[in-house]
Amino acid sequence: MKARILFPALLALTACHGNPYEGKDTSHLSTAPTVDHAQLPGFNILAPTVVEVTEGSPGVSIPISAQVLTGTPVLSAENLPSFGSYDAKTQMITLNPPIGASIDPKNPLETTRKYEIIVKATSTDAPASFIQQTIVLLVHHQAESLNVSGLNQFVTVFEGTTFQTDVHVSSFNFPKGPFYPVANNLPEGVTIAPTSDPTVFSVSYTPNFRTVTRDHYKHTCFDPNSIEHLCQDFNSTLNVVDPKGDSAYVYTSWTVMDVRQSPVITAPSSVTGSISNVDFYIQAEDPNDEAIPSLDATTQPTIGKLDVQVVSTSKGSVNAHPSILVHVIWSGDLRKLSKGAQDLTFSSCASAFQTVPDACSTTTVHASANPAGSDVTADIPTLQVLEGQTLQTMITVHSQAFPNGPFYLNATDLPEGMTISATSNPTQFSLHYTPDYKTVIVGGSGVSNCSKQRNVLSLCKTTPWKLDVIDPRGAVSSTSSSVTVLDVRQAPLVIMPSSVNAVTSTTADFYVQVEDPNGEISPTLSVIQPGVGAVSVTPVANSAGGVGALPYSMSHLIWSGVSTRGTKTLSLMACTKDTSGTQTNCVTVQETVNFN
């Protein structure tokens, strides 16, 4: 069966010959769906908007159905072409387009003809009320002696699984090819590869787990086990060209079914706390990269109270899954605990959508009450860095009980842009931080004066942060640190003419604007008086800057009293400094003035 049906709940395939669009004006073949009658509340026609077939293809079936508010739907199909029929019992339109059905007498040079089939729906309870929808039928010309086969009519694939098939090309004129496949609008990840047989191509598709998401799907559909999934449809064309330039088309609609992977839970297998308190951390991640998973306790201890506190959540990023981190605190008189321990079970679910089942995981932590605590310590060096420079250092974790770790870190209140990541050594972690030039802002919160390199006084900002180190038992050791960022004054930007022509033989005037690339304060402008004449500098405008604009000042310069003609050079100095004047950065530029 050769047909292309653009319909959310239907997948279809067709092959036709000769490119009906190449070099042609196809505006008269618009495939935009039309609604010929106003919608009625509760009435809905389920039918494809566009169907593409090849002349000579027998038995192309188009299922139609409808939903009505009350009663039983009554469907009819009108304006059928001579090669079409409708069976009201099966609600199926059948097409048998003969050779020549692609030729429109009004446009005999075209290789595609458009037909419009009208589907009407009414109800046994309201026969006078109806809605209708137009199905656009495109019949394509069949080129001689070229045939493409091998793709199933219905292509459905689950995320994370591989669909593979061989496409076979046969031609009376070119039995051994070669043939050239050209694809259009294939789903991302579909590959078409040649084989040792020049008449066979291998089509493979393994959709990843982000192909269908809660925010990116078209409809829901059911798998063979009647389980509902979120689904996404893709419509593509595969054009196979023979050595003579003749071509055949394969139209394919792909349906990808969402597969909900269970959250990945990271938790200690066992923990040991004191006789009054056991605490540890658990993290859950959604490998589908769709939603922040939930994380809750599914069992309560027989003694004391179990508290699950959310420490942080993340929507994920390019290199990280959406996640949740919780701090589990079990408190009470744990001396009364039977056998001194209890298994605590936790569940994490990545929510799906409506009737689609959630995906859940569980984990069990063996919690013991013991007077012994954690002997974990973390070496964090003194952290100080200049704006615009990169600080990279190592954090080393020590423990006599667990000399080789592994350890897990949870950092809070880190300054924006600072990251701590694991290394190949389970006892070492890499800290990376590159503060931008707006980290320390003149007059900003937490900004103070401190000495920089070579005892130069500079503005700086110190940010405290906290680090929790969790050992393999789940015991937590906390430490505090801070990072100091030193202000760096970038040289101001000077905007002035490349050269100036004097207005008279003795006087020249022009404007100069200076900007602060730090985005903090309006720079100043001064002039180094020349050997001839005198220069006056008059401020005419200034701005503290804003979104998309740097702080700046503009001055009007007049050089007068020049007694000799010729090209002369004027030196200007632009400076930025903080409010206390502790740090200044200046730049000297020269302006060329022509006195003629």
N, C-alpha and C positions, 0 to 999 in steps of 0.2 A: 504494500500500500504506500502510495507516494503522496504525502500531503504535509503542509505546514500550517498548523493551527495555533494562533496566538491566543491562548486562553489560560488563565492562572492555574486551573486545576487539571490541565490536560497537556500531555507531552506528545509531539508528533514529528514525523520525519517525511521528507519527500525528496525526490531527485527530479530535476528538469534540465533541459539542454538548451544551450544558447543563452548568452547573458542578456536578459530582457531589459537591463538598465544601462549597459555600457554605451555611452555616447548618445543617449536618448533623453528626451524631455519626458519625465514620468509624472509631471504635475497632475496630469489628468487621471493618474492611478493612485490618488491619495487614499491611504489606508486608515485614515482617522475614523474611529468609530462614531456613528451618528445615533442619536436618540430621537426617534420620530414622534414620540408621544410623551407627555408629561408623566413623571413618575408618580405612582400612587403609594400612599403609606402602606407598608407591609407587602408590596408587590415587588418582585425582583426576578429578572430573567438571567439564567446562568447559561451563557452561550459564548463561543469565541467571537471576537471582533473582526479577526482577519483569518482567512484560510487560503493557503497557497497550494496549488496542485499542478501537475504536469499533464498536458493533454495525452490521452492514451493510457492514463492510470485508472484501472478499474476498481470499483468497490471502496471509494474513500468515504468513511463514515464520520459524521459530525453529531455527537450527542448534544441534546439541548434539554434543559429542565427549567423549572420556575418555582418560586415561592410565592404564596398568596396569604393574605391575612386570615381568611377563613375559607372553608370549603376545599374543593379539590382543584388543582391547577388544570386548565385546559389550554393546550398549545396548538398553534398552527404555523405552517411555513408557507409564505406567499412569494410570488415573483421568482419562483424557482426556474433555473434554466431548463432547456429541453432535456438535458442529460441528468437531471436531478429528480429525486422523489423523496417524500416524507412519509414515515410510518408513525402514525399517532400512537399506536400501541407501545412500540419500543422507544418512542420519542427520539428517533434517529433520522437524520437527513443523509441520504446516500447519493454520491456523485459518481458518474461514469463518463468523464469528459472524453469525447472522441478526438481523433486527430483532426485538427482544424478548429477546435474550440478556442484556441488562443488568438485567432484572427478576428479582429473587429472590422466589419465592412467599412466603418467610418474612418478607421486608421489602419489600412491594410499593411503598412510598413512596420507596425509595432509587433513585437513578439510576445506581448502579454495583454490579455483582455480582462477587464474588470466586470464582474457581475455583482448585483446587490440582492441578497436574500433577506426578506423581512420575516422576523419571528414575532408572533403576537402571543400574549398570555392573558387569560382572563380566569375567572373563578366560577364554579358551579353556583356559589352563593351570590355572586354579583356579575352575571353575564354581560351587563351593559358597560362595565368598567374594564378597561384593558390597558396594557402597556405594550410597547413594541420596541424591538432592537434590530438594527441592520447588521448582517454579517457580510463583510466585503470578501468576495471570492475572486482570487487572482489565478487565472489559468495561464501557465507558461508554455511556450513552444518547446517541442521535443526535437532536439537535434538527432540526426540519424547515426546509428552504429556506436553510440557512446553511452555506457550505463555504469552507474555507481551503486554499490550495495554493501551491506555488512553491518550497518548501524541498526540497532533495534528501533522499532517505532516509538517505544516508550523508554526514555532514559531517566532513571532515578538512581541517585547515589547518595550514600550517607557521608556526612563529614568524617574525615579520618580514614575512609576506606577507598580502595582504588577500583575505578571502572576502566576496563580495557576491552577494546574490540579491534578487529582488522577491517579496514575499508578496502573493498575489492573494486577495481576498475576494469571493465571489459570494453574492447573496441574492435569492430570488424576490420577497420583500416589499419589499426596499430595494435595488434594482439600482444606485443611485448613492450608497449609504451614507447618512450618514457612519458609519464604524466606528471603534472605539476599542481600540487594542492595550494590553494590560496584561501585563508580563513578570514572571516569577518565577525567581530563581536563574540568571539569565544569567551567563555568564563575564564577568569584568571587561573592559570595553572594547567589548562588543557594543553597537551602536547600532541603533535602530529609528526611521526617519525617514519622515515623510509625503512623498508626491510630489504632482504636479499632479493626479493621478487619485485621488479620495477612496477608491477601492477597492483601491489598491496602496500597499504600504509597502516601503521599502528597508531590508534587513537587512545590516549590514556589520560585519566583525570583523577586526581586525589584532592578533593577540596579540603582545605584546612578547617580548623575548628572556629575560625572567625568569619567563615563564609556566610553563615546565617547566625544572626544575633537577635537579641530581644529588641534592639533598635533598628534592625535591618533585616526585614523579612517581608514576604508578600502575602502569605496566607498560611493556614494550618492544613496539614494533610495527615493521612494515616498510613502506617507501614503495614506489611502483611500480617502482623500480629495485632492489628487494630489499635496500636498505640499512636497517640496524636503527637505530631512534631510541628515546630515552626519550619516553614519551607520558603525557599527562594527560587525563582524561575529565571532562566537565562535563555535567550533566543539567539541562535547563531547560524551562519551560513558557511558551508564549505564548498568552494568552487574548484573543480578539477578540470584542468585544461590539457588537451592532447597536443601533439606536435604541430597540428594544422591550425591550432588556435580555437577549435571547437571546445565547448565546455559543458559540464553537467553540474548541477547544484544539489547539495544535500542540505536541507533545512532541518535544524534540530532544536527542540526545546528541552532544556535540561532542568530537572527539579532536584535541588539539593536539600536533604533533610537534616535538620539540626540534630546533633548528638550532644547531649548534656554530659560532660565529663564530671565525675565527682570531685569535690574540692580536695586539694592536697593539704593534709594537716601535718604540721611540724610540732611535735611535742616530745618531752622526755618519756621514756618507757617507765622510769621509776624516779621518785624524788624522796628526799629525806629532809624533814624539818625538825623544829624543836617540839617540846611536849605541849606547847600552846599555839604553835603556828607552823603551817606548811604553805609555802607559796612558790609559784612557778609560772612560766609564760607558755602560751600556746598560740601558734599562728596558723591561719587557714588561707589558702589562695584558690582563686577560680582559674583553672587552666584554660577555660574557654575565653578568658579575657572579656567577660560580659558584665559581671555584677560583683559587688562586694559580698562575699558569703556571710552567712550567719554563723555564730559559734556559741554554743550553749552547753551547759551540763545536763546530762540526761539521767544522772543518778545523784542522790543526795547522801552525804555521809550519815552514818548512824549516830555519830557524836559530833557536836559542834555545828558550825555554820559554814557553808561554802558560798563564797562571793566571787562572781566572775565580772571583772571590770574591764571595759573596753579601753585599751591604751591608745590605739591609733587605728585608722582605716585609710586605705589608699584606693583610688579609682584605677590605679595601674598606669603604666607608661609604656614606651617602646620596649624597654628591657625588663619590665616587672609586671606580674599579674595583679589584678585587683585582690586586695588582701585585708585581713583583719588580724590585729594582735590583741590578745586579752591577757590580763594578769589574774591568775587564779589564787585566791587566798582562802585557806581552810584554817579557821581559828576555833579555839575552845579548849577545854580540858582534855587533851588528847591522850592523857595517861590512862583514861578509862577505855581506850580503844581496844577492842578484842584483837589479840595477837599483834598489837602495835601498828597495824597497817590496814588499809582498805583500798580496793580498786575503784577509781573514779572514771566514769565514762562520759565522753563529750561527743557532741554531734555537730557537724558543719554542713550546711545546705547552700547550694547555689540556686537561687530561685529562678524558675523559668517564667512562664506566662500563662495566665488563665488556667485552662484545663491541661496544659502540658505538665507532666510530673516534674517535680524538683529532683535535682541530683544531690545525694547526701553521702557523707562519709562519717565514720565513727572511729574513735581512738580511745584507748584505755591507759590510764596512768596509775601505776602502783605507788600509792602515797604512804610513807612511813613517818611516824613521830619518833624523833631521836634528839637528845640534847645537843648532839654535835652540829655545828654550823658549817658555813662555807669558808675555805681558806684561800679563795680566789682573790688575786690582786691584779690590777691593770696599770701598766706603765704608760702614762700619757705625758709626752714632753711639753715644755713651755711652747705655747702657740702664739706666734706673732708674725704678721705678714703685712706687706705694703699693698695698697690698692693697686689692682692691675697685675699683680704678681701671683704666682701659684705656690701654695703651701702644700707639700706632700710629705707625709711622715708615717711612721708605723706605730701602732698600738700593740704592745705585747702583753699577753695574759699569762700569769704564773699561778700554778696550783700544785702542791705536793700530792694531793689526792688524785689529780688528773693531770699529770705532767704533759700529756699529749692531747689534751682536750677530748672531744671538740667542745668549743664554747660558742655561745650565741650572744649577740650584743643587741641591746635596745637603747638607742640614744634619743633623748628628748631635748627640746629647746635648741636644736642646732641652728646656727645662722643660715639664712637662705643661701643655697648653693653648696653648702658643705656636705660631703658624702663620706660614709664609712662602709667599706666593702670587704668581703672575705678574700683571703689569699689561698694559695695552695698549702700554706702552713696553717693547720687548724688552731694554732695559738697566736697567730698574728693577723692584724686587720689593717687595711690601708686607709688613711685619712687624706682626703683631697679637698682643697678649698682655693678658689680664685675670686676674691671679692672685686666687684666692679668699682668704678670711680665715684659712684654715688652711695657707697656704703657709709662713708663718713661725710656728713653734710654739715656745712657751717650752720650753727644754730639748731642742729638736729637733736633728737632725743638720745640721751646717753653719751653725747660727745663731750670730751674733756681734753685738757692739754697733757701731753706726756712726751718724754724724750724719745727721739728717734736715733738712727745711726749717727755716730760722731757727735752725740749730745746736742743735736739740733732739735729745738722744741717744735712739736707738731700736734695737730689735732688728732685724736684717736677715739676709738670706740671699742669697749670690752664687752663681750657677750658671754655670760655664763651658760653652761649646759651640763647635762647629767648623763651618765653612762651606767646602765645596768648590765652586768655580765652574768650569764646563766650557765652553770656547769652542767655536765651530762645528767646529773640527778634532778636538775631543775632548781637547785638552790641559787639564790640571787645575791650578788655582791654589788653594791652601789658605790660609785665614786663621782666626784664633781670636777669639772675643769672649766676653762674659759679660753677664748681666743680674742686677741687684741689686733684690730686693724688700724694701721697708721695711714693718715691722709696723705695723698700724693697730689700736689698741685700741678696740673698740666698747663703748659704754656698757652696763653690766649691765642685765639685765631684772629688775624687782622685782615679785614676786607677793605681794599682801597683800589683806586684806578692803577692800571699798569704803568701809565705815565700821564702827566698833566701838562696841558698847554696853557701858558699864562694868558689872562684876559687882556692885559696891557703889557707893555715892555718892561714894566717895573712891578707888577702885582699879579699874583696867582692865588686862586682859592679852590678848595676841593673838600670832600667829605671822607671821613674814615670811620669805619665801624669795627669794634673789637668785641669778641664773644668769648665766654668761658666754657670750654668743652666739658668741664666738670659739672656744669649745670647748677652752680651754687651761688655765684655772686657776679655783679657787673664789673668788668675789668676797667682799669683806668688807662688813659692815654696821655703821654707827655711828649715834648719835642726837644731835641738837642739843637739849640739855637745855631744857625749857620754863621759863616764868616761874613756874609753880606746880607743886608736887610734885617728884618725881624719877622718872627712868626707868632701869630696869636692862635690860641686853641680855645674854642668856645663850645662847651657841651650843648647839644641841641636835643638829645633824646636818650633815654635809658629804659631798660626793662629788667625786671627780676626773673623773666623767663616763665615758662609754663609747659603744658603738655605739647610736645613737638617743637618747642622753641627754646633756645639757649638764652641765658641772661646776656645782655649786651649794653653797650653805650655807643653813642654816635657823636662825633665832634666835627665842627666846621673849622678848617684851618685856612688862614689868610697869610700869605707870605708877601710882604710889601717892602718897598724901599730898595729894590734890587737895582743897582746902578750899572751893571754890565749885562750884556746879552749872552745867550748861549744856554747849554744844557747844564743844569745844576742838580745836586743831590741833597735831599733833606732826610735826616735820620730821625725816626720815631721810635718811641719805647712804649709797649703795652704790657701791663702787669696785672696779675691776679693775686690776691692775698686773702687770708681768712680775717674774720672780724677782729681778732686780737692782734693781727699783724705778726703772728709767730712764724708764718711761712709765706714766702712770696716767690712767684715764678714769673720772670719777665722775658720778653722777646724784643729784639731790636730789628726793625725793618727799614728799608730805604725807599724813598719815593723819588722818581725822576721828574724834574720840572723843566719845561722848555720855555725860556724867555727869548723871544725873537722880536 
